[in-house]
Amino acid sequence: VGSESTGLTDAWLDREQILIPMTGTIDSLNASVSAGIALFEAVRQRSEGR
């Protein structure tokens, strides 16, 4: 997880595999919020039988 001022390091950005679409003026999310969104989506997809 990156620093609030500089974001993620290049090493982490090279591993990026998940995109959380955002609209408006928000350009980043709190780590716990991001984890919650990712887990919600994983459970949603599993319940659909993917």
Residue, then its C-alpha position, 0 to 999 in steps of 0.5 A: v500500500g502506498s504513501e498518501s503523498t507519493g502513492l504506490t512504488d513502481a514495483w507495486l504498480d507493475r503488479e496491478q491487476i485490479l481496477i476500481p472505477m471511480t468518478g468525480t474528483i476522487d483519485s484514490l481510496n483508503a486501503s480498507v475501503s479498496a479491500g472491502i470493494a474487492l472482497f465484495e466483488a469477489v463474493r458477488q462473482r462467486s455467487e453468480g457461479r463464475 
